Amino acid sequence: MGASSGARTMNAPAEGFKARAHDKLNDAKVQRAMRNFNLAGARARGIADLDNFEDIRTAAAAIRDRSLASLDLWLARFEQEATRRGTKVHWAETHADINRIVIEIARQTGVKKIIKSKSMVSEESHLNDALEAEGFKVVETDLGEYIVQLAGEKPSHIIAPAIHKTRDDVADLFAEHHKTPRKSDIGELTMEARKFLREHFLSGEMGISGGNFIIAETGSLLLVTNEGNGRMTTTLPRVHVAITGIEKVLPTLEDASCILRLLTRSATGQSISNYVTVNTGPKQPGDLDGPEEMHVIIVDAGRTKLLGTDMQEALRCIRCGACMNHCPVYQNIGGHAYGWVYPGPIGSVLTPNYIGIENAVDLPNAATLCNQCGVVCPVKIPLPDLMRKLREKQVDRGLRPWQERLGLKLWAWTAQRPGIYAFATKLAARLGRSIGGADRTIHRLPGNGWTEGRDMPAPKGKTFRELYAERKRS
Amino acid sequence: MSDQKLRVGLFVTCLVDLMRPSIGFSALKLLESAGCDVTVPTSQTCCGQPAYNSGDRAAAQSLARKVVAEFRDCEYVVVPSGSCSGMIRAHYAELLAEFPADRPEVERLSARTYELTDFLVNVAKLDRVPGRFAGNCTYHDSCSGLREMGVKKQPRALLGQVPGLTLNEMATPEYCCGFGGTFAVKYGEISARIADRKCEDIASTGADAVVLGDLGCMLNIEGRLKRRGDRTKVYHVAEVLAGMTDE
């Protein structure tokens, strides 16, 4: 698949957006899957049981800002508390560091088979590819992640990784890879995945998880999952490695309890997820289960560049996916078109910040700025404002096409001069009317961006300014 | 005080000026029906939004400062567009932050700038609309009007007064039409696809016309409806309220 192979390269991965979007818009299966996709409706029902949802959003944004304002302090506290309870804390400054650290741990502990629960940060570093290249067997255990792994693809959504697939796609994939009779019932397909995954859980020697949050006051890792695979992954194998970004630290468990009220409701509409797991250190004497070793890898990989800048608010993100669930662009093109790990509005802000503005020029522009994302964001990230600021940075760095820059300059120059502007619009109104012809409709405009899929109602022949002046005179 | 006429400056907007002047005249008629004393500053051109959303901050700033100066003497500024009024009210302060000396004047402008239907309902308290309309309408909420200016009930309250008009709500009136300014040209294929969902939603109401408050959405929806061969009419709310749908 073009989109997924494009997403594997680290060089300018978010380029080629338009071509990928075009492919997805013309892929009947993706379109069918995206039409069925309605987590926005689930959220609307989910938040209805809280009468103070907006107050909790305000509180949650403040909690995230407090974490980010003293990030160094909270991270140091986390390291201290986690270390005290037997967790080994690692710092990954780059994506390459993530892979290096995981491989080192795997070698030192002598593991061969690795099972994973969801980790988007590991997608940033292409950890699975790196591990497989070193000869390790890696199995994704989140159902959606398992599906995209079988398909040789990447997640197209941060919490619903296989949302671009239909039931038929999954039925074909399971029959092919499991070598079982093809099933089409969702319940049967799920049970089949469960049976296959159970063997992986029992034979996995290392479990890799993400981390929804890390808690400074207790040195804990907090995981929010629905399928139970997170608990299997973090407790059954003898080594547990969690990977999370530096921005995911919360000062206290009390803070986490506030954020959790929003996270699951914003994501899937659930008042709470099936599992909320707080892991604090490896197996202790007297514990019945748990890993012998627990590692937490805390990742920078571009995040500190946002601190103290006009982009810092993006680091509030708690990865609920509500922005993409409500985005008219995402809903139509799906996640793979965005070309890197995080799709949708938050991806359009994070991707250029993490991999370079020049490597993701389309993303901040490919948005209508409808602000549906900003309205639903549980931590009030002003996503359209951040996209607009990224557009300004593109202009400042000369990344926009010269035609666009020249066009804007000419238009702005004219609009500054009412006399010339009045003359230019008078001509445009007449020209437009004459092109519009008898049906008063323009069918083709230069560049064809507008008229490829739409007509343009023609101007009426005279501007308001002219008609108003005529009326004043009469 | 109650005999004093409200002194309103009408900001026509660049798109209405060029594409559909009848909306400007409809706004004028409505404001005059509401007893306002309306002036239309002749030097006005554009609020600067296309430049602002394209990242050309300097160009946007020069146009914004021009608007601030042009409407300095108006008691209220009324705009037949949620997007242009939203630009002034929600974004000018940020856009002109580099000009601290302008700040008081910018804030004064933002505070007295209104979207047309919001002004008619909440400030001018228009109690009888001049228009009539025979048929079913459905109303599309423009993103900026809805989310920046809080325009939701106002147009519906006014449409409810139009004799002969029935309002059939579509399933997702708050869903973006896909316009997004230059987005519609730069990403025309995606934009048209988003517009399709809007067109389907409109069609499912069986309405004779879709009514809305922003010219950007209007050109987009009307353009896509026409291309689909759908003959549903598209009117600006001001045209319907003023009874000027034929012009």
Interface residues (C-beta under 8 A of the other chain):
Chain A: K18 A21 H22 L25 P328 V329 N332 I333 N365 A366 A367 T368 L369 C370 N371 Q372 G374 V375 D385 R388 L390 R391 E392 K393 Q394 V395 D396 R400 E404 R405 L408 K409 W411 A412 A415 Q416 P418 Y421 T425 A428 A429 G432 T441 G447 N448 G449 W450 T451 E452 G453 R454 D455 M456 P457 P459 K460 K462 T463 F464 R465 L467 Y468 A469
Chain B: V12 C14 V16 D17 L18 M19 R20 P21 S22 G24 F25 V40 T42 S43 Q44 T45 C46 P50 A51 Y52 N53 S54 G55 D56 R57 A59 A60 S62 L63 K66 E94 C143 S144 R147 E148 E174 Y175 C176 G178 F179 G180 G181 F183 A184 V185 K186 Y187 G188 E189 I190 S191 A192 R193 I194 A195 R197 M218 L219 N220 E222 G223 R224 K226 R227
